[in-house]
Amino acid sequence: MKLITCKLKGHKLATIKKENILIKEYECKNCQRKFTTDGYGNIVKLNSYWQQNNLLFEQIFRKKNIKAS
């Protein structure tokens, strides 16, 4: 029933990761699917490719912030 609600009305997204302003991850309140934003700002499903991409991006961002401090 939850999946039907998302298909008809759309996902109700809530932010689940707030560490980095540039990387945003969301979770649907109804179906518990996870989403993220790509490089163009589009919301895409969070699969293994996007998880690895986000982790690498966070590591690079942290290294730059440590060097800048």
Secondary structure, 3 states (H helix, E strand, C coil): CHHHHHHHHCCCEEEEECCCCCCCEEEECCCCCEEEECCCCCEEECCHHHHHHHHHHHHHHHHHHHHHC
